[in-house]
Amino acid sequence: MFEYEMHQMRAAELSREAAHRRLVGEARRNRAAARRSARDEAEGQVSASAWKSRFTRAA
């Protein structure tokens, strides 16, 4: 009976740890997505055709 209770406690501990890791991963993904969107909004996208028409080709 003692081994079963220990197994139940370990299973619960592993379940809590897995939930914590999922939460940490989700927070990291959200933070990275926020940085990407902030970076894109601040500077904007540059299309290739826009800069090619402004400069001549080097010799």
N, C-alpha and C positions, 0 to 999 in steps of 0.2 A: 504494500500500500504506500509506503514511503517513496518508493521509486516513481510511482504513478504521480504523486503530488509534486515531486521534483520535476518530472517531465511536464506537467501542466504549468508550473511556474516558469520553466525555461521557454515553453511555447509562447506564453503570454509576453515574456520579456522580448523574445525575438519578434513577435508581432508589433510590439510598441516600437522597437528599433527600426523595423521596416517602415512603419508609418512615419516615423521621424525623418528617415532618409528620403522618403517620397516628398515630404513637405519641404525639406531643404532643397531638393532638386527642383521642385516647382518654383520656389523663391528665387533660385539662381537663374532659371530660365526666364522668369518674369523680369528680373533685374536686367538681364542681358537684352531682352526685347525692348525694354524701356530705353536703355542706352542706345540701341540701334535706331530706334525711332527718333530719339532726341538728336542724334547725330545727323540723320537724314533731314530732319526739319530745319536744323540750324544752317546747314550749308547747301542743301538741295542737291539734286542730281544733275550731272552734266552729261549732255548727250554728245556722242562722238561727232556728229555733223556740226554742232555749234562751234567747237574749237577748231575744226579743220578749215572752216571758211575764213577764219581770222588770221591765220598765219600761213606764210608761204613755205614751201618745202625747202629744206636745207640742201645746199649743193653737195 
